[in-house]
């Protein structure tokens, strides 16, 4: 597997921002708009999740994508994988983490980077509905959560999925949390995420008065502070540090028993290269692909204006090959 960034997109920030802006605009209009079918599943705790499907009647392969922080089925990478699935005749589904489908969820919880229980519930439901092979992809936050699921599932994971991949996952959450809280990252990406996350949290507080301290949340200026007020306590963690430590996938990669691809660019603004796992930490079932460039869920290619087909083609091809024995 090889990737070299195009000459006209120098640096991790450009390679991160351009795909998110241009590619989403390119896919979200006209004939490129995926004809998603939405399905709502009631959850055991009286809540719901929404899944967006691209149906492919008779397809043996189901490709499932778990999105990143504040992502959805309309995120640029989800649209790129949707196009890949249609091209290859796969059934495709994007389960939305709670509160990310365009409608606030009901329970006094949201989602988080180690949400492997939710991943398990979704994948078990998909396995009940699909008899063929299931290939799973997780992006950024969704990638770390998917890896945590595979780690926790151990030898039982192969009953549910045939192969999986994580893309740009912050497998060391403390390192990534520090990185996104500094310098340009703080000014650009942290502000963008908080601008979406804070209003959702306040809607959650309106649903469940007293759930957290409103003043503390409104005063949060980085993800560490936000997670300390909202994410950690709502999901059973003592504080941000406890959450980041227990939710990180990196320490447990060797427990994974299904074919797994872990993709991280060395110039990802969110995920420091020094925090990435080494082969000795990954275990025999995990393949690490760590190209020098690509940014965060970027990997654009071609001449201007370029395209974002690299990730679906490389990752999808790897998954299809390593899941062939089960196909």
N, C-alpha and C positions, 0 to 999 in steps of 0.2 A: 504494500500500500504506500503510495507516494502522494505528496501534495506540495506544490510550490505556489506561493501567493503571486497574483499578477503584479506586474511592475507598477501599475497605476493605483494600487492600494497599499501604500507603505505603512507598516506598523500595526500593532494590535488594535488600536482604537478604530482606525479606518476600516480594518478588516472585520470589526465587530458591528460598527454603526451602519456602514453601507448596505450590507445584506438585509438588515432589519428594516431599513427605510425603503430601499429600492425594490427588493424582491417582494415584499408584502404588497406594495402598490402594483407591481407587475402581475401578481397572481390573483389579486382581489377584484379584478374588473373583467367584464366580458366573458369570453369563452373559457378563461382560466379559472373562474370561480368554481370551487368544488361543490357538487350537488349533495351536500351533507344531508343526512336524515337524522334528526335528533330523537334520542330515546332517554327517558328519565327512569332511573332506578331508585326505588325507596330503600333507604339504608336501615340497618337493624336498630339504630338509635333514633328513629323517627325523622330523619333528615332525607336528603336526596342528593344524587349526583346526576349530571347530564353527560351523555356520551354522544358524540357526533360520528356518524357512520358514513362510509362510502361503500355501498353494497356492491358485491360482485357475485351474483348467483352462481352456485356451483364451485366457487373457489375453494381450493384445498388449504390455502395459506391465509391466515389472518395476521396482519401487521398492526400492532397496537403501539401507540405513542403516548407517553406521559410527558406533559409539557413542563416548562420551567416556571420560575417565579413570576406570577401575574401573567402567565401565558394562556393560550387557548388554542382551539382548532384553527383560528385565523392567524396565529403567529407565523412568521415567514418560514420557519423550519417545518412547521406542521403542514403548510401548504406545499412545500417542496416534497415532503414525503408522501403527501396525498397524490401528487402528480406521478411520483415513482410507482406507487401502488396501482394506480390506474393503468399505467404503461405495462405493468407486469401481470395484470389480472388478479391482484391480491384484493381480498377484502381488507378494509382499513377502518380503524376506529381510534378516536381521541377521547379518552375519558377525562373530564374536567375535574381538577381538584375543587374542593368545596369553595363556592363563592367566585369561581373563575369562568362560569358559563354565561355571565351576563345577568344573573339573578342571585341575590344574596341567599345563602343557605340558612337553615333554620336552627340548627343546634348551636350550643355555646362552644363552638370550636371552628377552626378554619382548616389549614393544612400546614405541613412543615417538611423540612428536608429529610427527615427520617421516618416519614409516614408509611412504614412498611406494612402496617396492619391494613391501611386503606388499599394499598397496592395489592395485597393478598386477596382482600375481599373482591376487588374488581377482577383480578385475574382468575379467581375461582369461578366467578360468574361467567366470564368469557369462555372458560374451559367447558362449562356446562352447556353453553350455547353453540360451541364450535368443535366439531369432531376432528378436524385436521390439525396441521401444525400451527403453533402460535409463535410468532417472532415479536419480541418486545424491545422497544427503544425508549430510553429515558433521556430527556434533555435538561441539562443544568440541574436545578433542584430535583426535577423528576428523575434525572439520571442517578443522583445519589440515593434517592428513595428506592429506586428500582434495584440498585446494587444492595442496599440494606435488606430488601426483601429476599434477594437471592441468598444473601449471607444467612439470614434467619431461617429460611426454608431448608437450606442444606440439601440433603439427598432427595427431598420431596419436590424440589423445584422442577425436576425433569418431568414430573407428571403433569405439569401445567404449561411450561414453555419448552421449546426446543433449543432456542438460543436467544441471547439478549445482548444489548449494547447500551452503553451510556456515552453521552456526548457532552463535553465541556462541563462535567460534573465537578462541583466543589467537594472533593472527597475528603479534604481536610477543612472542615467548616471554619475553624478558628483562623487558619491562615487566610482563607478567602474573605472572612469577615473583616480582618484587619486590612486587607488589601483594598476592599471596596470602600472602606471608611477613611481613606487617605487621599489627599491631593485631588487631581482631576477626577478620579473615580468618584470621590465623595461629591464633587460639584455636579457631575453629570449623571452617573448611574444611580447613586444613592438617592438623589433628589427625585429622579424619575420613578424609582420604586416606591418611595414614601408617598409620592403624590397620588399613587393608586391605592396603596395599602392603608394609609390612615383613614380615608373616607369609608372604606369597607369596615375597618375596625370600629369606627363610630356608629355605623349602621348596626353592627353586632351588639354594641353597647345599648343602643336603643331597643333592641330585641330583648336583651337580658340586662336590665339595670343593675349596676353594682358589680359587673363582671370584672372590671379592671378600673384603674385610676385614669380618668379622662385627661386630667391636667398633665400627668406624667406622659401619656401617649402623645398629646399635642406638643409636648416639649422635646420629643425624641428627634434627634438630628442625624442619627445613623442607625444601621440595622441592629447593632448591638443593643442600643437603648430600646428600639422598637420591640425586639425579641424579648427583652427583659420584662417589659410591661405586658405584652400581648402573647406572642407565640409560645414562649416557654411555659408560663403558668397555665395557659388554656389547654396545653397538651401534656401535662403531667411532669414537666421538668422543674427543677428548683429555680433555675435562672438561666440566662443566656449561656454562660460557660458550661453548665451541666448539659444543656440542650446541644450545643455545638460538639461537645465531647462524645456524647452518647449517640448522636445521630450521624456522625461521620462514618463513611464507608471504608476509608483507607485502612484502618487497623484490622479489618475482618475479611479482606479480599480472598485470602487463602481458603476460606470456608466455602467458597462458591464451587458448585459441582456441575453446573451446566456451561456449555461454551459461551464465553462472555468477551466482548470487545469493549475496552475502555479507551475513549478518544479524548485527548487533551492537547491543545496547542501550547507550545512553550511561551508564546507571547500573548496568552489570554490575559486581559486586564484584571479579571476577577479571580483567576486561579494561578497563583504564583508558581513558576516552574519548579522552585525549590520544594514545594509542597506535594509534588506529584509522586505517585508510588514508583518504586523500582521493581524490576522483574522478580527479585528475590522476595518481595512482599506480596506479589500477585497470586501465586499459586499456579498449579499446572493447567487449570481450566480458563485462566484469564489471559487474554492477549492485550498488551498495551500498544497503542499507536499514539505517539507523541511527536508530531511534526513540529518543525521550528516555527511555523507561521500558521495562521488561520483565524486568530482572534477568538472571541467567545461566540460559539455557534455561528461562525461566519463561513470560512472556507470558500469564498467566492473564486471564480475562475473565468477565463476567457478574456477577450478584448472588451473595452468599454462598450456598452454598459455592463457586460458580463452576465453571469448566471450563478445560481446556487444549487446546481445539480450534483456537485461533488459529494456532499455528505450523504444524500440518499443513495447515490450510485455506489460509493465505496462501502458505506455501512450496510446498505441493503444487500449488496453483493456478498459481503462477508457473512451476514446472517443467513442468507439463502444457502450458501455453500456449507456452512457449519451446521445448518439444520437439515441438510439433505438426507442424512442417515435416518432421520425421523419422518422424512417426507415420503 
